[in-house]
Amino acid sequence: MKGTLAVLAVLLASGLEAADWPQWRGPGRDGTIPGLAARGDWPASLTPGWTVKVGEGHASPVVVGDRVYVFSREGEDEVVRALKLATGETIWRQAYPAPYEMNSAAFDHGKGPKGTPVVADGRVCALGISGILSCWDAGDGRPLWRKEFASQFSGTSPLYGAAMSPVVDGGRVIAHVGGPGDGALTAFDAATGEVVWAWGDDGPGYASPVVAEIGGVRQVVTFSESFLVGVAADDGTLLWQLPFTTSWVQNAVTPLIQGDTVVYSGLDHPVRALKVVKTASGWTTEPLWENEDVACYMSTPIVTDGRIYGFSQRKRGQFFALDAATGKTLWLSEGRQGDNAAILAGGGNLFLLTTGSELVVAPLGGDTFTPNRSWTVAQSPTWAHPVVRDEGVLVKDVETLALLRFEGETEAAGVLAPPPEKGAEMSWIWFVVGAVLSWGLYGPVLHKGQMALGNPLKAFLFVGFAYFLVGVLVPLASLASQGQLKGFTSGGMVTSTFAGVLGALGAVCVIYAFRAGGTPLWVMPLVFAGAPIVNVLYSMWQHPPKAAPSPMLYVGFLLAATGAYMVLHYKPQG
């Protein structure tokens, strides 16, 4: 073991242990890790290498040679850094003003950049969350050019901020710039920033473009706001397009290209495959297959060894494997894996990083999902893709970048834990029962307390005291025991505080309803019948549906109101 570690140390110092990782999803932009050593034994825990606070954001780090490049936000500035891979020491840092107001529906994601920079031909190029495209000298950080698009388009970024990672092809930086309904997929000269070509028929989506040869023609394939498109890489000519929209206009999954086959998905859309065909009269797309078992929201799958591996939004997050030729489901993991996950593959293994900061290693192939190791790799959410190398893994959480080494005592590979028994899948019901009992008793008990105290504000004072005990001291102690009293984002804190204010105001309103003459048998059914209706209407306002709501929604409203009336009318008399 000591000899192995010594070899790894030499390789790390030389910068020759693995291929560069110069852009989002790696050198091939496909999530596969070339040259990664195969292994089946993994340490029980990872060894910390270095950790550096680099600023807020979810852009993935990239590695070229012995350097790591990372893109983030500090205050009202967007910042790009070059760090030493071996130590995390800063080589250079550049910042520029980038004020940005985040949409309230995306506060939890913060105001940091989401798009990963790309390093090519001695340059670093990045697209900020507000739609600013910049390029620096990769060696010394010298600014080369910057593009802002406020005068060109009605908006400079999509509703939830620019998220695409630019790609460099043939000396051109390609990115979809602009805002909702008004943008252009554009190729810029990487040396000067001058526009080479632009396709401007739609606003940008959140997916990142890929470049591939299809039908003998090099093409840029990407999601715009409302289409899946193929655009000629040499001059920007639209070759083919397919209408595609999701709820809340969130085309966020980068298409997969395998020869002339394009695999795609989106929020509440099954994974589908189509064939792009060049004919004498132009280009057409032909459906090949679709799989209703899975649907990808923000996580882009990978294709390797004839299989598609990905993360489905169904069942509260579910890993999957499909046959790439037919779309047939090969296996599905248990549900409740998290909100999102980054998928990489190399050295005979899958590497799955959830937003809950869990890195899972599982062997490729097989008929079931059988992970053989997992680690907690950060103290705050991990939306950025990791960079996996022979010596370890680079992980970016909300504000820090860390190198964690694959060192330490190893154990024989094996399944982490047996799948939960069927009864365990319903364990959540006990928490629902607890909520029902607590909220069901809340009104009558509060009313009794108010009557005993004589003043509604006295009752509210003790409700607040209870909130402090249960809602502040308990989670504070729990977070402290987990070592997670850090990584709080301003957006998340503001939104959560406002939610608490709403909860407290609800308690005040219930108290004064009692004070004004209402009884629990009247007040509580009305509250709990009306609250779900308000919940749905607010959600529809925050995230306007693309299609008309189902008539059954309004039937549900009527049933909720009817239920409240029946409870009130037939209440027992005491």
Summary of the structure (lengths in Angstrom):
residues: 574
radius of gyration: 26.4
end to end distance: 76.9
largest distance: 86.3
contacts: 1859
relative contact order: 0.10
helix: 26%
strand: 34%
